[in-house]
Amino acid sequence: MSGHSKWHNIQAKKGKADAKRGKIFTKIGKELMVAAKDGGPSPETNSKLRDVIAKAKANNMPQDTITRAIKKATGDIENVIFEEITYEGYGPSGIAVIVEVLTDNKNRSAGNVRHAFTKHGGNMGATGCVSFMFQRKGQIVIEKTDSLDEDELMMMALEIGAEDFASEEEVYIITTTAEDFGVVRESLEEKNIEFLEAEIKMLPDTYTAIDEEISAKFQKMLDQLEDDDDVQNVWHNAEFPEGWDE
C-alpha cells in the first residue's frame, strides 16, 4: 500500500525548522499543560494527554520535562486561559496553508499570523477557505531498521486498525483516522515499536508543486510562523523541488 505523505519533502522541513530554533519542547510543553488542565493530569484517563505524551516522546522530550509540564497544569497556568484558534489562507503561488495556534492573546496571534502571510506574498482567508482540501489523520513515522520486517509491520498495522501503510526511502509511514490514532499508536507501543513521529495532522488531498524561487519565499514564511511562540502547527500542501535546501 502507498501513501502520498511526502514526509521528508514537507514535514521534515517543518521539524527541522522547529528544532533549529529550540521551539519544539516549548510548543509541546504548552500542549501538555493544556491537555492536562482540560482532561486531568492522568494519561490513563485522559486520551488527549496520552497522545501528546507520545508526540513528546517521539521528539525526544525528556521524561522529567514532560512530568514538569503536566504538573504545571494545576499550578502555574491556573489563571491563564489558552485558546485554540485555526487560521487559513494562501501562501505564494496559491499554496494552501493552515495555522493552528494556542494563545492567551488572540489579537496578538491574529496580527502576527496575518503579518507572516502578507510579508511573504500570501494572504489570510476566511475560515474554511482551504481546510476542505485537507483531512485530519493520525500519522506514525517509524525509522527503517534491519530488525523491522516491512511485510510484518504492514500486516501488524493494518490488523490493529491503520488505514494505510507506506514505505519511503528511510521510513515507514502508518496513517490512521483521527479516531483510531490512539488505539493504533498504543498497540504499536506495546510491541516496543519506536516512533520518529506520532501525532494527528492535517494532511492535504493534493499538492501544489513549487519551483526553487517560490520555495525560498515560502520557507521564509514558514520560518516566521514557526518562530512564533503562539503557533503550534503549520500545515500546507506545497511540494518542494526534489533535493531543495537539503
N, C-alpha and C positions, 0 to 999 in steps of 0.2 A: 504494500500500500504506500501511497505517497502523499505528502502534504505540501502545500505551497507556502512554506513558512519563511524561507529566505532568512533563516535565523542569523547566520553570520553577516549577511548583507545589511540587515536592518537592526535587529535587536542588539547585536554585539557592539555596534557603534554607540547605541544608547547607553549600554552598560559601561563601555569604556569611557564615555564622556562623564558619566556619574562618578565612576571610581576615580578618575583623574582629579576631580575636584573635591574628593573626600566627602561627597554629599550622601552617598548611598546609605550609610549607617544612620545618619540623621533622619533621612526620609523614612526608612523602615522603622526606626525608633518611634517616630510620630504615629505611624500606622499601628504599631504595637500598643501604644498608650491609648489611642482612640478605641481600638478593638477591645482592649481590656476594660476600659471605662464603660463602653456600651454594653458588653455582654458578660462582664465579670472576669476576674484575673485567672480563672482556672481553665486551661486549654481542654480539660476533659469535658467540660460542659459548654464551652464556647468554640464553636466550629470556625468562626471567622478568625479568632485568635490563633487557632491551630494552623490555619492556612498562612497567616502572616509569619508565624514562627518558622514554618517550613521555608518560606521565602527568605527569612533572615538567615537560616542555616545554609541555604543554597548560596548565599552571598558571603559565607564565611564570617558571619557576625558571631563574636564570642558569646558563650552562654551567659556569662555574668552581665554582659551588656544587655542581652535580651531580658534577663531577670530584672535588671535595674529599671528598664523601660516600663515593664509591666507594673512594678511596684510604684512607679511614678504616677500611674493612672489613678491611684487612690490618694495621692498626696499633692505633688507639685502642680498638677494641671486641674485640680478640683474646681477652680473658679474660671478656668479657661474653656471657652466653647469653640471647638473646631468645627467648621462647616465644610462638607464635601461639595464641591462645585465642579461641573464639567463645562468647558468652553470648546466650541467647534469653529473651524474656519479653514482657510486655504493658505498654503504656503506659496512660494514662487512656482510658476507653471501649473497652478491649479492642484497642487498636492493636497490631499485631504488630511487634516490634522485634528486630533482630539487631545485636549489638555485637561488632565484631572488634577485638581488642587485640593489641599487640605489646609484651611486657613482660619485664623481668628480675626481677619480683617478683609472682607470680600471686596471692598473698594480698592484697597491696595493691590490685591491679587488681580482684579479685573484690569486695572490700569497697567500693571506690569505685563500681563499676558497680551493685552492689546498692543502695547508698545513693541513687543517682540515680533508680533505679526507684521505690523506696518513698517517697522525699521528694515525688514528683510524681504520686502516685496510681496507680502501676503496681506490678508485681511480677515478679521474675525467675522463670523456669520451668526445667524440665528440658531437657536437650539434645534437640533435635528437636521441641519443642513448637510452634514456628512456622516453622521452616525449610522444612517441606514446602509452605508457601504461597508460596515464592519460587523463582526459577530463577536459576542463575548464568549470566550473559550478558555478552558484551563489548558495550560501548556507546561509540560515537564521535559526538560532537556537533560540528557544523560551522555556523558563522555564515552566514546568508543574505547574499549579496552580488550585485551586478549581474553580476559576472564568472562566477558559477556558474549553470549551467542546471540546473534541477531534474530534468528528464527524463534528461539526460545523466548527472548524478550518480547518479540512482537506478539506471539501467542499468549503469553502471560498478560500483556497489557490489554489485548482485546477481550480476553476471558473475564477480566475484572471490570470491564465497562468502558475502556477507551474507545473513542470514535475513530481515531486514525493513528497510524504509526508511519513515521518517515525516517529514512536513513540518509543523512547528509555526509559530507566528507569526513568530519571529525566527531559528529554527534548523532544520537538518535533523538527524535522528537515525538513525544506522545501527546496527542491532542484529545481533550475531553469536553463534554458540555460543562458549563459553569456549575451546574447542579451536581454532577458526578465527580468533579475535580477532587474533592476531599477524600472520597472513598478510594479512588484510584491511587492517589498520592500515598495515602496511609497503607494501602495494600502493598505497594512497591517498597515503602519504608520497612514494612515488616519482613520483607525478603532481603533487607540490607542493601537495597539499591541506592546509590548516592546520586544526587542531582546537581547539575550546574545551575539550573533554574527550575523553579516550581512556583507558578503564580497564575492568576486569572488575568487574561489580557484582552485587548480589543484587536482582533485580527482582521485585516482587510480582505474583502472578497476578491478584489483585483488590485493590481499595482500600476503605478504611473512611472514609466521609465524616464530618467532624467540624465542629462549629459554632465560632464565634469564642471562646467561653469555654474549650472544650477545647483549641482551637488555641493559645491563650495559655499554658495549663498545660503542654501537650506541648512547646511551643517552649522553655520553661524547662528541661524535662528534656533536650531535645536540646542546649541550650547547655551544661548542666553536663557531659554526656557528652563533647561535642566539645572542651570546655576541658581535659579530662584528657589529659595527655601520652601516656598508655599507649593511649588509644583511637585506632585508625586509621580506622575506618569505622563509621557507624551507618546501617543500612538499616531502612526501615519502610514500612508500607502506608497511612499517613494521607493523606487527601485534604483539604487545607486549603480553606477557602471561597475563592471567586474574588476575587482582589484583596486578600486578607487580608495585612496587615502589609507592604504594598509601600512 
